């Protein structure tokens, strides 16, 4: 004689649907996390690249005022070329290094509050909302 629930325990139909229902939210959380962090890292890389390129333009300046003008113009004209950066949220500090006047320093700070990473699940560890990078270049002939 069979017990009334025995056939139900041996029935394997629907297991794929149950596994899908359990694993899909975890998979989607991982996928959105990878996308959001990828966008954040892309923005951070863009800030670093923009700082390095701006520092390279300083080489053409003959004095600090000309270097500052070249770099400020470069930043104003090219910050919008990076798809993950909003030029209105970018601030900069430029000039000769106080510690070593033979070096020119470009420091950029980007307010990353517009990026989608902040919409992730709150318990996840999140980076800072300000991305700061800089570049230093040695002035030639000194």
N, C-alpha and C positions, 0 to 999 in steps of 0.2 A: 504494500500500500504506500502510496505517495502522500507526503505531507502537503498541505495546501500551498505553502510558500516555496517549496523546493524548486519548482520550475522557474519561478521568478529569480531565484539566486543564480541559476545557470544561464539565464537569458543574457546574451552579450549585445543585443541590438541597442543602439543608442549610446554606446560607450564613447564613440568618436564625438558625438554632439556634446556630451558632458565634458570630455577633455577639452574640446574647443571652447566651451563656456568658461572653464577654469583658467585656461592659459591665455586666451585672447587679451584680457585686460593687462596682464603682466607684459605680454609682447608689445602691446600698444604703448604702455608706459615706457618701456625700454626704447622703442622706436622714436617716440616724441622727445625723450631725453637726449638721445643721440643727435637728433636734428637740432634741438635747441642749443646743446653744447657745441655742436659743429658751427652754428651761426655765431655763437659767442667767440669761439676760438678764431673763426674767420675775421671777425671784427678786431680782435686783439692783434692778429697778424697784420691786418691792414693799418692799424695805428703804428705798429713797429716799422712797417715798410715805408709809410708816409714820413715818419721821423727820420729814417735813414736817407730817403731821397731828398728831403728838405735840407739835411745837414750837408749833403753833397753839393747842393747849389751854393752853399756858403763859400765854397772854394774860390768862386769867381770874384768875390768882393775884395776890394783893396783895403778897406778899413771896416771897423765894427758897424758903423752906420749903414754902409753899403751892404754888408753881409746881412744885417738884420732886415733891410728892405727887400733884398733878394729872397730871403727865406719866408718872410711874411707874405710876399706876393705869390711865391710858389704854393704856400699852404692855402691861400685864398682861392687860387685858380685850380688847384688839383685835389683838394680834399673831397670834393663832390664826385670825383671820378671813381672812388671806391664804393662799390654798391652797398656795402653793409654800414657805411658811415654817413651820418647826418652832419654836414659841416657846421650847422648851428650849435651842435653839442660839443664841438671840439675847441679846447683852449690850448694855448701854447706859451712856453717860456723859452726865449732864445737869447743868445749872446755868448760872448767869450767867457770861458770858465774862470771864476774868481781864484780857484786854486792854481790853475796853470793857464796863463793868457795865450799860450800857443795852441790851445784847444778851443774849439767852438762847440757849444752844446745846444741841442734842440730837445726840449722836453714837451711831450704832448699828453694831454689828459682828455679822455673821452667819457662823457656821461652816457652809459649804456642802458639807461632805464627803459628805452624804447624796444630793446631786444626781447624776443619771445621767451627767453629762458626764465623770466620771472613769473611766468604763468604755470610753471611746473608744480607738481605736488609739493606742498610746503616742507615736509620732513627731509626732502632731498638736500644734500649739501650744495649750496650755490656759491659761486665766486662773488667778488665785490662788484658793486654797480658802477665803479669807476675803473676804466682801463687806462693805465699810465705806462708809457714807454718813452724812451729817449734814445738819442744817438749822439755820439761825440766824434768829431773829426779833427785831426791835427791840421793846423794851417801850415801850408808849405812855406819854405824859406826862413823858418825861425829855428 
